[in-house]
Amino acid sequence: MAEQLSQPDPQPVAESATPEPVTVAADPPLLRIDGVVKTFGAVRAVDRLSLDIGAGEFFALLGPSGCGKTTLLRMLAGFETPDQGRILLDGKDIAQMLPHQRPVNMMFQNYALFPHLSVRDNIAFGLKRARMPGSEIAARVAEMVALVRLEGLEKRKPDQLSGGQRQRVALARSLARRPRVLLLDEPLAALDKKLRESTQAELMELQRRLGMTFIVVTHDQDEAMTMADHIGVMDQGRLEQVATPRQLYEAPRSRWVAEFVGDVNLFEGEPRPDEAGRIAVATRDAGTIFAAEPPDTLTKTKVCVAVRPEKVKLSRRGPALDAGHAHAVNRLEGVVTEVSYLGGLTVYKVKLDSGAVLRSSMANTARLETEAYSVAQRVVAWFAPDDCVVLEQ
């Protein structure tokens, strides 16, 4: 049942040096993707991609539509064959193996259940094709039904189930053959927000209980940040960064990653040396911003300073500055132009005196917020140097 998934949106072919493999585990990796290339005509969907994934990891491939993440997943499953490179599972190259020959299974985005088969028979389908004895099939199906909590629904057909129940049937069928690696292609896209959140928790708990390697493809940042141990951010067939969710958000390696993952304020400017282990960036929109020194030596004269909205504090007068500590905070003045109340937090847009717009997200810690700000109110926005990330353009 090798369902054909849609190919990614075309991306232009670009030549570059072969990237170094990205390792996310100290032990020998369970899965090693080594210099893999996949092209469709003149389009290079996956461009010399290398990546190591350890046993028992919950790994997410995150990126916009057309970045190559689904093509990479299909190559891991065996539905596409790499033009170049190797895919090593436990040290064995499986790149040329047929899908049913490799210890990998895939859960499809639309679940791909057989409408004429019951829950029990959908789960048993792959086991029957593997010619497992009937008694073992019955025991394995019962185990899977209990694992995903579908007891009492075994005789129902897919059209008699809710979306969440169909998702569990597809998951049970994918797990029934006990693969070494489970691939999930946008597994929660069809679920509503509440059900999606509860299913995320269930998938995480299930993965921990089984100790199996899960690789999920998603364009949903919150989904990837919630579930994954490590995230690989892809763009135009390449890995832009591989990191834990916290590292990815707090220490992006590039402007593109900073803008793609979460909301961010960006100020372009020129770096200048400063004392006390900090760097001064002369910007057009925010004057001189003092930031923590970047981890690597800057090689370019144009940089941008990234500041997450939740790091930006608002007040009517700004924080008091001690003598000799004028660089302890960055202060910007402006007028509130937009207020969005989101329950747990309020998002403010502040038009600075320079004309640039700054976003601030502030937690609503009191039921009735007496310190809230209103449209047209003048405020001081401030943030510390340690809240800034300096990125080369």
Residue pairs with C-beta under 8 A, 6 or more apart in sequence:
1 112
1 125
2 79
2 99
3 108
3 112
4 79
5 70
5 74
5 79
5 108
5 109
5 185
6 70
7 40
7 45
7 71
8 45
8 65
8 66
8 67
8 68
8 69
8 70
8 71
9 65
9 66
10 40
10 43
10 66
11 43
11 44
11 45
11 66
11 67
11 68
11 236
11 237
12 43
12 44
12 236
13 39
13 42
13 43
13 44
14 44
14 47
14 236
16 47
16 48
16 238
18 35
18 48
18 50
19 48
19 49
19 50
19 238
19 239
20 50
21 32
21 33
21 34
21 50
21 51
21 52
22 50
22 51
22 52
22 232
22 239
22 242
23 29
23 52
24 51
24 52
24 53
24 54
24 57
24 59
24 229
24 230
24 242
25 52
25 53
25 54
25 55
25 57
26 54
27 54
27 55
28 91
29 52
29 53
29 54
29 55
30 53
30 54
30 55
30 56
30 57
30 89
30 90
30 180
30 181
30 213
31 52
31 53
31 76
31 87
31 88
31 89
31 181
31 213
31 215
32 51
32 52
32 53
32 86
32 87
32 88
33 49
33 50
33 51
33 52
33 53
33 72
33 76
33 85
33 86
33 87
33 88
34 50
34 85
34 86
34 87
34 88
35 48
35 49
35 50
35 84
35 85
35 86
36 46
36 48
36 49
36 50
36 72
36 75
36 82
36 84
36 85
36 86
36 87
36 95
37 44
37 46
37 47
37 48
37 49
37 82
37 83
37 84
37 85
38 44
38 45
38 46
38 68
38 71
38 72
38 75
38 80
38 82
38 83
38 237
39 45
39 83
44 237
45 68
45 71
45 237
46 68
46 71
46 72
46 75
46 82
46 237
47 68
47 236
47 237
47 238
48 84
48 85
48 238
49 68
49 72
49 85
49 237
49 238
49 239
50 85
50 239
51 232
51 239
51 242
53 59
53 213
53 215
53 230
54 213
55 211
55 213
56 211
56 212
56 213
57 213
57 214
57 229
57 230
58 204
58 207
58 213
58 214
58 216
58 227
58 228
58 229
59 213
59 214
59 215
59 216
59 228
59 229
59 230
59 231
59 232
60 215
60 216
60 217
60 218
60 223
60 224
60 227
60 228
60 230
60 231
60 232
61 69
61 72
61 73
61 215
61 216
61 217
61 218
61 231
61 232
61 234
62 69
62 218
62 219
62 221
62 224
62 231
62 232
62 233
62 234
62 261
63 69
63 219
63 233
63 234
63 235
63 260
64 219
64 235
64 260
65 219
67 234
67 235
67 236
67 237
68 234
68 236
68 237
68 238
69 217
69 234
70 185
70 217
71 80
72 217
72 234
73 106
73 183
73 185
73 215
73 217
74 80
75 81
75 82
75 87
75 95
76 87
76 104
76 181
76 183
76 215
77 99
77 104
77 105
77 106
77 183
78 94
78 97
78 98
78 99
78 101
78 102
78 104
79 99
79 106
81 95
81 96
82 95
85 95
86 93
86 95
87 93
87 94
87 95
88 94
89 102
89 103
89 104
89 180
89 181
90 180
94 101
94 102
94 104
100 129
100 130
103 179
103 180
103 181
104 179
104 180
104 181
104 182
104 183
105 126
105 174
105 175
105 177
105 179
105 181
105 182
105 183
106 174
106 182
106 183
106 184
106 185
107 170
107 171
107 173
107 174
107 182
107 183
107 184
107 185
107 187
108 170
108 185
109 185
109 186
109 187
109 189
109 190
110 190
111 158
111 166
111 167
111 169
111 170
111 190
112 170
113 122
113 158
113 166
113 169
113 170
113 173
114 121
114 122
114 125
114 158
115 157
115 158
115 159
116 157
117 125
117 157
117 158
118 154
118 155
118 156
118 157
119 145
119 150
119 153
119 154
119 155
119 156
119 157
119 158
119 161
119 169
120 141
120 145
120 154
120 155
122 158
122 169
122 173
123 141
123 144
123 145
123 169
123 172
123 173
123 176
124 137
124 140
124 141
124 176
125 173
126 173
126 176
126 177
127 136
127 137
127 140
127 141
127 176
127 177
128 137
130 177
132 140
140 176
141 154
141 176
144 172
144 173
144 175
144 176
145 151
145 153
145 154
145 172
147 172
147 175
147 206
148 168
148 169
148 171
148 172
148 206
149 168
150 165
150 168
150 169
150 172
153 161
153 165
158 166
158 169
161 169
163 190
163 191
163 192
163 195
164 191
164 195
164 199
167 187
167 188
167 190
167 191
167 199
171 187
171 203
171 206
174 182
175 182
175 210
175 212
179 212
180 212
180 213
181 212
181 213
181 214
181 215
182 212
182 213
182 214
182 215
183 215
183 216
183 217
184 203
184 214
184 215
184 216
184 217
185 217
186 217
186 218
186 219
187 203
187 216
188 196
188 199
188 200
188 218
188 220
188 223
189 218
189 220
191 199
196 223
200 223
200 226
200 227
203 214
203 227
204 226
204 227
207 214
216 223
216 224
216 227
216 228
218 224
221 260
221 261
221 262
224 231
224 245
225 231
225 245
225 248
225 249
225 261
228 245
229 244
230 242
230 243
230 244
231 242
231 243
231 244
231 245
231 248
232 239
232 241
232 242
233 239
233 240
233 241
233 242
233 248
233 257
233 260
233 261
234 240
235 256
235 260
240 253
240 254
240 256
240 257
241 248
241 252
241 253
241 254
241 257
243 251
248 257
248 261
249 261
249 262
249 308
250 308
250 389
251 295
251 389
252 258
252 261
252 306
252 389
252 391
253 391
254 391
254 392
255 266
255 304
255 306
255 391
255 392
255 393
258 264
258 266
258 306
258 389
258 391
259 266
262 308
263 308
263 309
263 359
263 361
264 306
264 307
264 308
264 309
265 306
265 307
265 308
265 309
265 312
265 358
265 359
266 304
266 305
266 306
267 281
267 283
267 285
267 286
267 289
267 304
267 305
267 307
267 356
268 283
268 284
268 285
268 302
268 303
268 304
268 393
269 281
269 282
269 283
269 284
269 289
269 302
269 303
269 304
269 305
270 281
270 282
270 301
270 302
270 303
271 279
271 280
271 281
271 298
271 301
271 303
271 390
272 279
272 280
272 281
272 282
272 288
273 279
273 280
274 280
274 290
274 327
276 327
277 292
277 293
278 290
278 291
278 292
278 293
278 327
278 385
279 290
279 291
279 292
279 293
279 294
279 298
279 390
280 288
280 289
280 290
280 291
281 288
281 289
281 290
281 291
281 303
281 305
281 390
282 288
283 289
283 305
284 354
285 352
285 354
285 355
285 356
286 305
286 330
286 332
286 352
286 354
286 356
287 332
289 305
289 330
289 388
290 327
290 330
290 385
290 388
291 305
291 385
291 388
291 389
291 390
292 385
292 386
292 388
292 390
294 389
294 390
298 390
298 392
299 392
300 392
300 393
302 392
302 393
303 390
303 391
303 392
303 393
304 390
304 391
304 393
305 388
305 389
305 390
305 391
306 388
306 389
306 390
306 391
307 383
307 387
307 388
307 389
308 387
309 347
309 359
309 360
309 361
310 345
310 360
310 361
310 362
310 363
311 383
311 384
311 387
312 358
312 359
312 360
312 361
312 381
312 382
312 383
312 387
313 319
313 360
313 362
313 381
313 382
313 383
314 348
314 350
314 360
314 362
314 373
314 379
314 380
314 381
315 379
315 380
315 382
316 378
316 379
316 380
317 380
318 329
318 331
318 380
318 382
319 329
319 331
319 382
321 328
321 329
322 328
327 385
328 384
328 385
329 382
329 383
329 384
329 385
330 382
330 383
330 384
330 385
330 388
331 380
331 381
331 382
332 350
332 352
332 353
332 358
332 380
332 381
332 382
333 352
333 353
333 378
333 379
333 380
333 381
334 350
334 351
334 352
334 353
334 358
334 378
334 379
334 381
335 350
335 351
335 376
335 377
335 378
335 379
336 348
336 349
336 350
336 373
336 374
336 375
336 376
336 377
336 378
336 379
337 349
337 350
337 351
337 357
337 375
337 376
338 347
338 348
338 349
338 375
339 346
339 347
339 348
339 349
339 372
339 373
339 374
339 375
340 346
340 347
340 348
341 364
343 364
344 363
344 364
345 361
345 362
345 363
345 364
346 361
346 362
346 364
346 369
346 372
347 359
347 360
347 361
348 359
348 360
348 361
348 362
348 373
348 379
349 357
349 358
349 359
350 357
350 358
350 359
350 360
350 379
350 381
351 357
351 358
352 358
352 381
358 381
360 381
373 379
